[in-house]
Amino acid sequence: MSEIKPMVLIENMKKKVCMHSDVYFRTNKQTGKVYTGKLCNPSTEAPSAAQVKAKARFAKVVAAVRAVLADPTEKAKLQAEFKSQTKYGSLLGYAMHKLNANYDANGDLIGD
């Protein structure tokens, strides 16, 4: 079986080709493989209360991760922890995991 080598344009592409497309591209930075996916049957209904709640919680976690990664001393501590583990492949993924545990189901900071 032969391996397909994508053209350079597709190799460096991520997200959608244009706003009208429903095909997404993503390149794995570690292996260099290009993956595509298509959004089929997107929901046309309004999000449920649980979905809105989960989105708000995720936004709080992302804001906390950005704040930690912007602080040089906090980022250095997190990088040291990240280097001593093997489960997560990126510092951002590890930070999301670490800080996600600090928020309850309502998106409130635990311990406050």
N, C-alpha and C positions, 0 to 999 in steps of 0.2 A: 504494500500500500504506500502510495506517495504522500508526501506532506505538502500542503499548500502554503506558499509564501505570499502573504498579502502585499499589495503594492504599498509604497512608502506613505502615500496619502492616508490609507486606512490604518496602517500600522501605528500612527501617532494620533489617531482620532479617539475622541471619547465623547460620550453622551450622544446626542442626535446629530444627523447630518444637517437638517434644517427643522424649523418649527412645525412643518407639515408632515414630517416623517414619523413613523411609529417604530422604526428600527434603531436600537441603541448599540453603540460600540463601546468596548472597554478592553484595555490592554493590561494584562497582568505584568506588573513591573519586575517581578522576580523571574518569571519564566519567559516573558516576552510574547506569550500567546495572546492572540486577539479573540475576544469573545463577542458574539452578537446576540441580541435578544429582541423579541418583538412584543409590544404591548398589545395583547389581544383582549377584546371585550372589556374595555375600561368601564368602571362604574359611572353611571350617570345620576345616581342617587346622591342626596345630600349626606355628608358624613354623620354617623351616629354619635351619640353623646360620648360613648366609650372611645371612639376614634378621635374625637376632638380633644378629649382628656389626655389620651396617649400622645397626641401631637404636641400639646402644651408641655407635657412632662419632658418629651424629647428635646424641645426647644430650650428648656431650662438646663438640661444636661449639656447640650451643645454650648450654651453660653458659659457654663462653668468650665468646660474643657478649654474653650478659647481664652478664658481669663487665666487659667493655670498655665497654658502654653505661652502666654504673653509675658508672664512673670519669670525672669531668668533663674531665680533661685528655686522656685517651684518646679520649673521645667527641668533643671539639672537633677533634682531629687527624683523626679518621675523617670528621667532617662536612665538613671542608675538602677531603678527598680525594673524598668523595661529590659535592660541588658541582661539581668539575672534570670529572666524567664524565657520560655521558648514557645508558649502557646500562641501569643499574638505576634503578627508579622510587622506591625507598624506602631509607632509611638501613639498616633492618633487613636487607633483601635484599642490599644492598652489603656489610654487615658479615658476613653468612653466607657470601657469596662469598669475601671476603678471608680470613676465618679458616678456612674449609673447606680451603684450600690448605695450612694449617699442620699438618694431621693426615694420617697415612698410612692405608692400608687397614685396619689393625688398630685405629685410633682412638688411636694413640700420637702425642704431640706430636713433630713433626719438629724435630731439632736438639737434643733433650735426650739 
